[in-house]
Structures are given as C-alpha cells and as structure tokens.
Amino acid sequence: MRDRPARGLAPSPPRADREWAPLPTVLAGHAARFPDRSALSFVNYSRDPDGTWQTLTFAEVDQRARALAAALESRFPRGARVALLCPQGLEYGLGFLACLYAGMIAVPLFPPEDSRRIGQLATVLADADPVCLLTDGRNAGSCRELTDRRVALWLVDETDTRLAADCSGYRSAPTEPAYLQYTSGSTGHPRGAVITHRNLVASTRQVTDGCGLSSGTPIASWLPLFHDMGLSIGVLAPILVGAHLALMSPLAFAQRPLRWLRLLDTHRTHFSGAPNFAYDLCVRRVPAADRSGLDLSSVRVLTNGAEPVRTGTLHRFTEAFAACGLAPDAVKPSYGLAEATVLVACNRVGRRWSELDLDADALAAGRVRLATDREPAARVSTVVGCGRPVGQDVRVADPESGVEQAPGFVGELWVRGPNVAAGYWRQPSPSGQLFDRTLKTVHGRQSGWLRTGDLGFLHDGELFVLGRLKDVIIVNGANHAAGDVEDTVCRAIPEAGAGTVAAFAVQGADSEGDRLVVVVELAAGPHRAQEINLRRRVLAAVAERHGVRPHDVLAVRRGSLPRTTSGKLRRGDCRDRYLADRLGSAAPTQTAAPTQTGEAQ
C-alpha cells in the first residue's frame, strides 16, 4: 500500500478486445500486465484536514479481493447474498470485488452508523436475506447488533492476504446475478434490481464509452458506494479500463466541498460526477479566495445526474469556476436509473449541454413546441438535454396503452439494452409491471422494454427528462412537472436556495381535481415567511410561469423535507406528512411545519 498521490501514469496499453469477460477476469489481466500501477486510492480526512492518501496497486487489489473471496468460498455456497456494510473506503471496493470473484451476489449497503436509517437498513437486509455481512473492525459491534448475531460477520480489513492462493478462480456466467442494487428511494417493501454480470459489464462499457475513459484518464469520486452512480464511478469504471481512482467520503465533501475540487486538481482528474445539489453547494460554499490556485483544466467530464438537472445550476457552476480552467463543456447532464444498472444517456466529451425554450402551455398539454420570438406573451419553459442514449435504445410511449408516441409528444421513457436489469429480487409482480414490456410501434410489437416511470421526450435524437410520472401535477387538465415548479420557486425565492423546495399535488373536491402545494425550506426558519412575503412571491412566480395558482404555500425549517439517501426529495412522503398535519384543520396556515423531519445524505 502506498500513502501518497500519484500524479503520473504509465502509458496506456493497447485497447483490449471487446469480447465479453467478467470483471474479475479483467482485473486479473490488469494485475498481470501492470501490477505496480496505482489502482484505488482513498483520501481520508478524519484525522488530517488536508487528507491522507492510501493507495493500492492493481496487483494488491487483485490479491486482497482473491483472499477475501477464498474466505467466502470456504464458508458459504456460491450464489448466496453477501451484504456490504463497510464505510466509504478501500475495503468497500475490495469487498464488492471479492463477491464477484467468489460467484456470490453482492448487496451494496451502508454501515449502521446513523440511527435514523437503521430501520431502512434492517428492512433491506430482511429482503436480501444475506448469509454474511462484510464490514470493518470499527463497525463490527453495531453490525452484530443489527442482526442479533444471526448473520455471519467477516471483517474485510482483517483478511489474511495469504488466502489468495486458495481462491477457486470461478468464472461467472453472463446471466448469473452479480449484485442487488436497492433503489435509494425504497419505501415500504424495498426493491432490489438484479444486476447480472452481463448487465454490469455492458453498463460499465457504456459509461466508459460515453465519458471517454481509458487507463490514462484518472477518476475521482465522493459519491456513496452503495448508490448506483457511486458504485459505477467509484469501483466499476476504473477497474474495467484500468484507470486510477481517487475516492473520498460523502461526509468529507459535505463538510468542505473545496476538498472535492482540490482532489480534481491534485489527481489531474478526467472524470467525476455528482448530483445537481452538489454543484450548487460548491458555488455557495467555495468563495473566490479559495478558488484561486485551483487548476481544473484536466477535467473533461463532470456528470450531473441522480436527480433533476437545473439549467441555472449548470450556468452558475461553469461560470464560477471558469477562471480555474474549467472547460465550458465539462459539466455533463445525464440520465440513468438503477433498473438500467446506472447510465442511459449522457452528453459526450467535447459537447456542451443543450437547452430548449418550449411553449409552457403546449408542454402542459403533452406537446413539444419550441417557443419563438413572435410570441412574446407566451409562457416559456426551459429544459436541459441529457445527451444521447449510450449503447441502448430509448423510446417515448403512452404510459396507458404502451403505444409509441409520435415525434413531438411527451410520454413515458422506455429503455431496451444489455444493461437493463433482470428484474427485482424475489418480486415477480412489480417486475412484470416494469420489465420485459411490449412496445407497440408502427412496425409491430417489440418485447424486452423497461418502463422507467419517467416523463420526457426525444428531440433531434437527444433525451429530455421532465420528471417522474407519479410527480406530475394535473390542474385544470394541464400537466405540470413538480421539478419545474420547484425550479421556478427556487429562482423567485433566493432565501430558500437550490434543492430546498417541494411541489406536489393533493386531491381537491370532485369538481376541482388536483391542488398544488408548495413547501419551502428557509435557512432562517419558517418565522421569516411573512417578513419576506413568501406566499405572495411564490403565488406570483408560479402563476406567471405555469399559469396555475398554488393552493397552499408553507415554510419549514432547513432540513425538514424528507429525502432519499442520495439526496432526492421524497415528494410522496412530503404529501403524506402534509395531509397528516392538515387532517382536521379548517384553515391551513402557510407557515406551519411538518411534524417529522428528514435530512439529505
């Protein structure tokens, strides 16, 4: 293990052939060809505010993964589930790779460190039914408590590397499950997407192709490794192409976003990524004085995904760090979902994102019509493109009939490709509703499609995502995407900040249809709502841009809106809490706060 960053990389080997091989076979090849090249690094900020580097070479990663695989093989049957409860760090990647080497099904999760999330963790563990928990010595006690010692425990950081010689070298078949990816928004009964070895390799190739990755393109990430995007950037992509990864923890980023930017500089990073809120956080929390000296000229791809992408965020971040050498086309809006392993579409290297100004009234009616200067009175909705599909097919379908929509119409996005998961773990009914669906086209019926549940359209071959179907707000027969309403409010209320607004529908009287409710987090607290004329400003902004008047506007304290582990708003939970608080109320109060609280991770 090395303890310092490596800025230089050895020359890239010739491009390997594209014949299918499981990831452990690819990693073993890297270890044989360039054993001493840096593979995985973790930058630890827990003791040193400037970070301490720990680095493993490809030979060390291969040896340690084989050793742990041998330990698993000697104790558990092939095909059993093994849950990863390691903290962010080198042990997480090693544990995941060891499961692949042993032919076992990895279940990427998180250690029971946060009491608010233990219930969710226990529910997922009950669904996955693992034979073993992989963790480190620091979390061993809490992991044993979590399962009442009923599930075997193995410490990744205490595995004897001499066991590597006992690894069987099992080669998984393409159709065998590699891991279960539980969606971050799982509520009630969790859903684990079954990602096969074929899905894993196909999806990772899509990421590497779409982002222009090779062994000579350093990668950096702070995203949690239990999340699909974090796992892809933080383990799968660097291992597949033989690139050097520099990893840090989400907490280290949240405490000081500057650390991520400095890592991009120090590591001479080509590729990294984050959800939309992270880019706004960097703009807010990294002052001009801290930006001086940053060199971001090496960065070619900063994926913006995992939550709705905002045009304002793209411009603010790009402009804020242009003086640091950040290319104007570096930030790349993208689209993906766990059921498609991770990536569906992205903007390619060297291509700046695109924006469309659309007629808002036509869009509300499900039609894509470009706004023109000849209609100055028309309401305009600006949408950002997520690039073109990568190695897969995307169509737009009517969600009720499954008929492919004609060009120029909005519908549900359907996906088909080698990256689409095999279904949900032990859930045939939900799997049948979403997977292997039949699309009705003018050329006949086509099977094998995944219903994403997302609303969007295609324009000149590029994908535009409008939001979740279940989050569409229908008022007076017109459709309004919750994310668009939230973006409007964020622009009108700078006191709120990006990502601190929730818009959702509640059922009105029979003659009314849906009612629009807007909840705004205020850093200074809900008592400031009247002082800043919150209700009046929200009503005016939403009416002007969307032609609809919110039924209710509430202010809550910062951190009150429920979110998933990846930071996405749980609008359904927001609606439930609103209704629970409102039951029996004769006169809604615009500054009342929900009784429960949530926090972005």
C-alpha positions in Angstrom: 0.0 0.0 0.0 1.2 3.5 -0.9 0.5 6.6 1.1 0.8 9.4 -1.4 -1.0 10.5 -4.6 0.5 9.6 -7.9 0.1 12.4 -10.5 1.7 10.5 -13.4 0.5 7.3 -15.0 2.3 4.7 -17.1 1.5 4.7 -20.9 -1.8 3.1 -21.7 -1.7 -0.5 -23.0 -3.3 -1.3 -26.3 -7.1 -1.3 -26.2 -8.3 -4.8 -25.1 -10.8 -6.6 -27.3 -14.4 -6.2 -26.7 -15.3 -9.9 -26.2 -17.3 -10.4 -23.0 -15.4 -11.2 -19.8 -16.5 -10.9 -16.2 -15.0 -8.0 -14.3 -12.7 -10.3 -12.1 -11.1 -11.6 -15.3 -10.5 -8.0 -16.5 -9.0 -7.1 -13.1 -6.7 -10.1 -13.1 -5.5 -9.1 -16.6 -4.6 -5.6 -15.3 -2.8 -7.1 -12.3 -0.7 -9.3 -14.7 0.1 -6.6 -17.2 0.8 -3.6 -14.9 1.0 -4.9 -11.3 2.6 -1.8 -9.8 0.3 0.7 -11.3 -1.9 2.6 -8.8 -5.5 1.4 -8.9 -7.6 2.5 -5.9 -6.8 5.4 -3.6 -8.8 6.7 -0.6 -8.2 10.2 0.7 -9.0 10.1 4.5 -9.9 13.5 6.1 -10.9 12.1 9.5 -7.5 12.8 11.2 -5.8 15.2 8.7 -7.9 18.1 7.4 -5.7 18.1 4.3 -6.3 14.4 3.7 -4.1 11.3 4.0 -3.7 9.1 0.9 -3.9 5.3 1.0 -3.3 3.6 -2.3 -3.4 0.0 -3.6 -1.9 -1.2 -6.9 -3.7 -3.4 -9.3 -1.7 -6.4 -8.0 -2.7 -5.6 -4.4 -6.4 -5.1 -5.3 -6.4 -8.5 -7.1 -4.6 -10.3 -4.3 -6.8 -8.9 -1.5 -10.0 -9.5 -3.4 -8.9 -13.1 -4.1 -8.1 -13.6 -0.4 -11.5 -12.4 0.8 -13.2 -14.4 -2.0 -11.4 -17.6 -0.8 -12.6 -16.9 2.8 -16.2 -16.6 1.5 -15.9 -19.7 -0.7 -14.8 -21.8 2.2 -17.8 -20.9 4.3 -20.8 -20.1 2.1 -22.5 -21.6 -1.0 -22.0 -20.0 -4.4 -24.8 -17.7 -5.4 -25.5 -16.6 -1.8 -26.1 -13.0 -0.9 -23.3 -11.1 0.9 -24.2 -7.7 2.2 -21.6 -4.9 2.2 -21.8 -2.8 5.3 -18.3 -1.2 5.0 -17.8 2.5 5.4 -16.6 4.5 2.4 -13.0 3.4 1.6 -10.8 0.8 0.1 -12.4 -2.0 2.0 -15.8 -1.4 0.3 -14.4 -1.9 -3.2 -12.4 -4.9 -2.1 -15.5 -6.5 -0.6 -17.6 -5.9 -3.7 -14.9 -7.3 -6.0 -14.4 -10.3 -3.7 -18.1 -11.2 -4.1 -17.7 -11.2 -7.8 -14.5 -13.4 -7.6 -16.4 -15.9 -5.4 -19.5 -16.1 -7.5 -21.7 -14.6 -4.8 -24.3 -11.9 -5.0 -23.1 -8.6 -3.5 -25.6 -6.4 -1.8 -24.2 -2.8 -1.6 -25.5 -1.1 1.6 -24.1 1.1 4.4 -22.9 0.6 8.0 -25.4 1.2 10.8 -23.9 4.5 11.8 -27.0 6.7 11.6 -29.8 5.7 13.9 -32.4 7.3 11.6 -31.5 4.9 8.8 -31.3 1.6 10.8 -34.9 0.8 10.1 -34.4 1.1 6.4 -31.2 -0.9 6.6 -32.9 -3.7 8.5 -35.8 -3.8 6.0 -33.4 -4.2 3.1 -31.4 -6.9 4.9 -34.6 -8.9 5.6 -35.5 -8.7 1.9 -32.0 -9.7 0.6 -31.5 -12.4 3.3 -27.7 -12.4 3.2 -25.6 -15.3 4.6 -22.8 -12.9 5.6 -22.1 -9.2 6.4 -18.9 -7.7 5.2 -17.7 -4.7 7.3 -14.6 -3.4 9.2 -13.5 -3.7 12.8 -14.9 -0.3 13.7 -18.4 -1.3 12.7 -18.4 -4.9 13.8 -20.3 -4.4 17.0 -23.1 -2.4 15.5 -23.4 -4.9 12.6 -23.8 -7.8 15.1 -26.4 -5.9 17.0 -28.3 -5.1 13.8 -28.9 -8.8 13.1 -28.9 -10.1 16.7 -25.8 -12.1 15.7 -28.0 -14.3 13.5 -25.9 -13.5 10.3 -22.2 -14.3 10.0 -19.8 -11.4 10.0 -16.5 -11.1 8.2 -14.0 -8.2 8.7 -12.6 -7.1 5.3 -9.7 -5.2 6.9 -8.5 -8.3 8.9 -8.4 -10.8 6.0 -5.1 -12.7 5.6 -3.8 -12.0 2.1 -2.2 -15.5 2.1 -5.6 -16.9 1.5 -5.5 -15.5 -2.1 -3.8 -18.8 -3.2 -6.9 -20.7 -2.2 -9.3 -18.7 -4.5 -11.0 -21.0 -6.9 -10.8 -18.7 -9.9 -14.5 -19.2 -10.6 -15.7 -17.5 -13.8 -19.3 -16.3 -13.6 -21.7 -16.8 -16.5 -23.2 -13.6 -18.1 -26.7 -14.4 -16.8 -25.7 -15.0 -13.2 -26.6 -12.2 -10.8 -23.6 -10.1 -9.8 -25.3 -7.8 -7.2 -28.6 -6.4 -6.0 -29.0 -2.7 -6.4 -31.6 -1.4 -3.9 -33.0 1.9 -5.1 -32.3 4.8 -2.8 -36.0 5.8 -2.8 -37.1 2.4 -1.5 -40.0 2.8 1.0 -42.3 0.1 2.4 -41.2 -3.1 0.7 -37.7 -2.5 -0.8 -36.9 -3.3 -4.4 -33.5 -4.7 -5.3 -32.7 -4.6 -9.0 -31.0 -7.9 -10.0 -27.8 -6.8 -11.9 -26.3 -9.7 -13.8 -22.6 -10.0 -14.8 -23.7 -9.1 -18.4 -25.5 -6.1 -17.2 -22.5 -5.0 -15.1 -20.0 -5.2 -17.9 -22.4 -3.8 -20.6 -23.4 -0.8 -18.4 -19.8 -0.1 -17.4 -18.7 -0.1 -21.0 -21.5 2.4 -21.8 -20.1 4.6 -19.0 -16.5 4.3 -20.2 -17.5 4.9 -23.9 -19.9 7.8 -23.1 -17.3 9.5 -20.9 -14.2 8.8 -23.0 -12.4 6.7 -20.3 -9.2 4.7 -20.6 -6.4 3.6 -18.4 -4.9 7.1 -18.8 -7.9 9.0 -17.6 -7.8 9.5 -13.8 -11.1 9.3 -12.0 -12.2 10.9 -8.7 -15.4 10.5 -6.6 -17.0 11.2 -3.3 -20.4 9.6 -4.1 -21.5 6.8 -1.7 -20.5 3.4 -3.0 -23.9 1.8 -2.1 -25.5 4.1 -4.7 -25.6 3.0 -8.3 -23.8 6.1 -9.6 -21.3 6.0 -6.8 -20.5 2.3 -7.4 -20.1 2.8 -11.1 -17.7 5.8 -10.8 -16.0 4.6 -7.6 -15.4 0.9 -8.4 -16.7 -0.5 -11.8 -15.5 2.1 -14.3 -11.9 2.4 -13.1 -11.5 -1.3 -12.7 -12.8 -2.1 -16.2 -10.5 0.4 -18.0 -7.5 0.1 -15.6 -7.7 3.8 -14.5 -6.5 5.2 -11.2 -9.4 6.2 -8.9 -9.1 8.7 -6.0 -12.0 8.3 -3.6 -13.2 10.4 -0.7 -16.2 10.2 1.6 -19.5 12.0 1.2 -19.1 13.4 4.7 -15.7 14.9 3.7 -17.4 16.6 0.8 -20.3 17.9 2.7 -18.1 19.4 5.4 -15.8 21.1 2.8 -16.9 21.0 -0.8 -13.5 22.5 -1.7 -11.9 19.2 -0.9 -13.6 17.6 -4.0 -12.4 20.4 -6.2 -8.8 20.2 -4.9 -8.9 16.5 -5.5 -9.9 17.1 -9.1 -6.9 19.3 -9.3 -4.3 17.2 -7.4 -5.3 13.9 -9.2 -5.5 15.6 -12.6 -8.9 14.1 -12.9 -10.6 13.5 -16.2 -13.9 12.1 -14.9 -16.0 12.7 -11.8 -19.7 13.3 -11.1 -22.3 14.4 -8.6 -26.0 15.2 -8.2 -27.2 18.7 -9.1 -27.3 19.9 -5.5 -23.5 19.3 -5.1 -22.7 21.8 -7.8 -24.8 24.5 -6.2 -23.2 23.7 -2.9 -19.7 24.3 -4.4 -20.8 27.7 -5.7 -22.2 28.7 -2.3 -19.5 27.2 -0.1 -16.3 27.8 -2.1 -15.5 31.6 -2.0 -13.4 33.3 -4.6 -10.4 33.4 -2.3 -10.4 29.5 -2.2 -10.9 29.2 -5.9 -7.6 31.0 -6.6 -4.9 28.4 -7.3 -7.3 25.7 -8.4 -6.5 24.1 -11.7 -9.4 22.3 -13.2 -8.2 22.3 -16.8 -7.7 18.5 -16.8 -11.4 17.9 -16.1 -13.3 16.8 -19.2 -16.4 15.1 -17.7 -18.4 16.1 -14.6 -21.5 14.1 -14.8 -24.6 15.8 -13.4 -27.2 13.1 -12.6 -29.1 11.1 -9.9 -31.6 14.0 -9.5 -33.2 16.6 -11.8 -30.7 18.8 -13.6 -31.3 22.6 -13.4 -30.1 24.9 -16.1 -29.3 27.6 -13.5 -27.0 25.3 -11.7 -25.1 24.4 -14.9 -24.5 28.1 -15.6 -23.7 29.1 -12.1 -21.1 26.3 -11.6 -19.5 26.7 -15.0 -19.2 30.5 -14.6 -17.9 30.3 -11.0 -15.0 28.0 -11.9 -14.2 29.2 -15.4 -11.3 31.2 -14.1 -9.9 27.9 -12.6 -9.6 26.5 -16.1 -12.9 24.5 -16.1 -14.0 23.9 -19.7 -17.4 25.4 -20.6 -18.5 21.9 -21.7 -17.1 19.9 -18.7 -20.4 19.6 -16.8 -22.5 16.8 -18.5 -26.2 16.4 -17.7 -27.0 12.7 -17.8 -29.9 10.3 -17.2 -30.0 6.9 -15.7 -31.7 4.6 -13.2 -30.9 1.6 -11.1 -33.1 -0.7 -13.2 -30.9 0.1 -16.2 -27.8 -0.6 -13.9 -26.9 3.1 -14.0 -26.5 5.1 -17.3 -29.0 5.6 -20.1 -27.9 8.8 -21.8 -25.2 11.4 -21.4 -23.5 14.3 -23.2 -20.3 13.2 -24.8 -16.8 14.6 -24.3 -16.4 18.0 -26.0 -20.1 18.6 -26.4 -21.8 21.3 -24.3 -25.3 20.6 -22.9 -28.2 21.9 -24.9 -31.3 23.9 -23.8 -34.7 24.2 -25.3 -37.1 27.1 -24.7 -40.6 25.5 -25.0 -44.1 26.8 -25.1 -45.2 26.1 -21.5 -48.8 25.7 -22.3 -48.2 23.2 -25.1 -45.8 21.3 -22.8 -48.5 21.1 -20.1 -50.8 19.5 -22.8 -48.1 16.9 -23.6 -46.7 18.5 -26.8 -43.2 19.7 -27.6 -43.3 23.1 -29.3 -40.4 25.5 -29.5 -41.1 29.0 -28.2 -40.5 31.8 -30.7 -39.8 35.5 -30.6 -43.0 36.0 -32.5 -45.0 35.1 -29.4 -43.6 37.3 -26.6 -46.7 36.8 -24.4 -46.3 33.0 -24.4 -45.1 31.4 -21.2 -41.8 29.7 -21.7 -40.3 26.5 -20.0 -36.6 25.9 -20.4 -35.5 22.3 -20.4 -32.0 20.9 -20.4 -30.9 17.9 -22.6 -29.3 14.8 -21.0 -27.5 13.8 -24.2 -28.0 10.8 -26.4 -28.5 7.2 -25.4 -25.3 5.2 -25.0 -25.4 1.6 -26.3 -29.1 1.2 -25.9 -32.4 2.2 -27.3 -34.8 4.8 -25.8 -38.4 5.4 -27.0 -41.3 7.5 -25.8 -44.5 5.7 -25.1 -48.1 6.4 -24.0 -48.0 5.1 -20.4 -51.6 3.8 -20.5 -51.5 2.0 -23.9 -47.8 1.2 -24.4 -48.1 2.8 -27.9 -45.0 4.6 -29.1 -45.6 8.3 -29.2 -45.2 10.3 -32.4 -42.3 12.8 -32.6 -43.1 16.0 -30.8 -45.1 14.4 -28.0 -44.3 13.8 -24.3 -44.6 10.4 -22.8 -43.0 7.8 -20.6 -39.4 6.9 -21.4 -38.9 3.2 -22.2 -35.4 1.6 -22.4 -34.1 -1.5 -24.0 -30.5 -2.7 -24.0 -28.0 -5.2 -22.5 -27.7 -3.0 -19.3 -31.4 -3.5 -18.3 -31.6 -5.5 -15.1 -33.2 -8.9 -14.9 -36.0 -7.7 -12.7 -36.5 -7.2 -8.9 -35.2 -9.7 -6.4 -38.0 -12.1 -5.5 -40.7 -9.7 -6.7 -42.4 -11.2 -9.8 -45.4 -8.9 -9.7 -43.5 -5.5 -9.7 -41.0 -6.9 -12.1 -43.8 -7.9 -14.5 -45.2 -4.4 -14.4 -41.9 -2.7 -15.4 -39.6 -5.2 -17.1 -39.9 -7.0 -20.4 -42.8 -4.8 -21.5 -44.1 -4.8 -25.1 -43.9 -1.6 -27.0 -46.5 -1.1 -29.8 -44.9 0.6 -32.8 -45.9 1.3 -36.4 -43.6 -1.6 -37.3 -45.2 -4.1 -34.9 -44.9 -5.2 -31.3 -41.5 -5.2 -29.7 -40.7 -7.0 -26.4 -38.0 -6.6 -23.8 -38.6 -2.9 -22.8 -38.2 -1.4 -19.4 -40.7 1.2 -18.3 -38.8 3.8 -16.4 -41.7 5.7 -14.8 -40.1 8.9 -16.1 -41.7 11.5 -18.3 -39.8 13.0 -21.2 -39.3 13.3 -25.0 -36.7 13.0 -27.7 -35.7 16.0 -29.8 -33.2 15.5 -32.7 -32.0 12.3 -31.1 -31.4 13.9 -27.7 -33.1 12.9 -24.5 -35.0 15.4 -22.4 -36.3 14.3 -19.0 -39.2 16.2 -17.4 -39.7 14.3 -14.1 -41.4 11.3 -12.6 -44.8 10.3 -13.9 -46.0 9.9 -10.3 -44.9 13.5 -9.6 -46.9 15.1 -12.4 -49.4 17.6 -11.1 -52.6 17.9 -13.1 -54.5 21.1 -12.5 -57.5 22.0 -14.7 -56.5 19.3 -17.2 -52.9 20.7 -17.7 -49.8 18.7 -16.7 -47.1 20.4 -14.6 -43.8 18.6 -13.7 -43.1 19.0 -10.0 -39.5 19.7 -10.7 -40.3 22.6 -13.0 -42.5 24.2 -10.4 -39.8 23.8 -7.8 -37.2 25.4 -10.1 -39.5 28.4 -10.6 -39.9 28.8 -6.8 -36.1 28.5 -6.2 -35.5 31.2 -8.7 -38.1 33.5 -7.2 -37.0 32.9 -3.6 -33.2 33.2 -3.3 -33.7 33.0 0.5 -34.5 29.3 0.1 -31.6 28.1 -2.0 -31.4 25.3 -4.6 -33.0 22.0 -3.8 -35.0 23.3 -0.8 -38.5 23.4 -2.4 -41.0 20.6 -2.8 -44.1 20.8 -5.0 -46.8 18.1 -5.0 -50.5 17.6 -5.6 -53.2 16.8 -3.1 -56.7 15.8 -4.1 -59.2 18.6 -4.1 -63.0 18.4 -4.3 -64.6 16.3 -7.1 -65.1 19.4 -9.3 -61.6 20.7 -8.6 -59.1 18.0 -9.5 -55.6 18.2 -8.0 -54.5 21.1 -5.8 -50.9 22.3 -5.9 -49.0 22.6 -2.7 -45.5 24.2 -2.4 -43.3 23.7 0.7 -40.2 25.9 1.1 -37.2 25.4 3.4 -35.9 28.6 4.8 -32.5 28.7 6.4 -33.6 31.4 8.9 -36.7 29.3 9.8 -40.4 29.4 8.9 -41.0 32.5 11.1 -39.4 34.6 8.3 -42.1 33.6 5.8 -44.3 36.7 6.4 -41.3 39.0 6.7 -40.2 38.1 3.1 -43.7 37.9 1.7 -43.1 34.3 0.8 -46.7 33.3 -0.1 -47.3 36.3 -2.4 -43.9 35.9 -4.2 -44.5 32.1 -4.7 -48.0 32.6 -6.0 -46.9 35.3 -8.4 -43.9 33.4 -9.8 -45.8 30.1 -10.3 -48.8 31.8 -11.8 -46.6 33.8 -14.3 -44.6 30.8 -15.5 -47.0 27.9 -15.2 -50.5 29.5 -15.3 -51.6 27.9 -12.1 -52.2 29.2 -8.6 -50.8 27.1 -5.7 -53.5 26.1 -3.2 -51.1 26.3 -0.3 -47.6 27.6 0.4 -45.8 26.6 3.6 -42.4 27.5 5.1 -40.4 24.9 7.1 -37.0 24.9 8.7 -34.0 23.8 6.7 -33.6 20.0 6.7 -37.3 19.3 7.2 -38.1 17.9 3.8 -37.7 14.1 3.6 -35.1 12.9 1.2 -33.6 9.6 0.0 -30.0 8.5 0.8 -28.9 10.1 -2.4 -30.5 13.5 -1.6 -33.6 13.3 -3.8 -36.8 14.7 -2.4 -39.4 12.2 -1.3 -42.4 14.0 -2.7 -44.7 11.2 -1.7 -43.6 11.4 1.9 -43.9 15.2 1.7 -47.5 14.8 0.6 -48.3 12.2 3.3 -46.8 14.5 6.0 -48.7 17.4 4.7 -52.0 15.5 4.7 -51.3 14.2 8.2 -50.7 17.7 9.5 -53.8 19.1 7.7 -56.4 16.4 8.7 -59.0 18.2 10.8 -57.7 21.7 10.0 -60.4 24.1 9.0 -58.0 26.8 7.9 -54.5 25.9 6.6 -51.7 28.0 7.9 -49.0 29.0 5.5 -46.1 28.8 7.9 -46.9 25.5 9.7 -44.1 23.0 9.7 -44.3 19.2 9.2 -44.2 17.2 12.4 -41.4 14.9 11.1 -38.1 15.8 9.7 -35.6 14.4 7.2 -32.1 15.2 6.2 -30.2 15.0 2.9 -27.3 12.5 3.0 
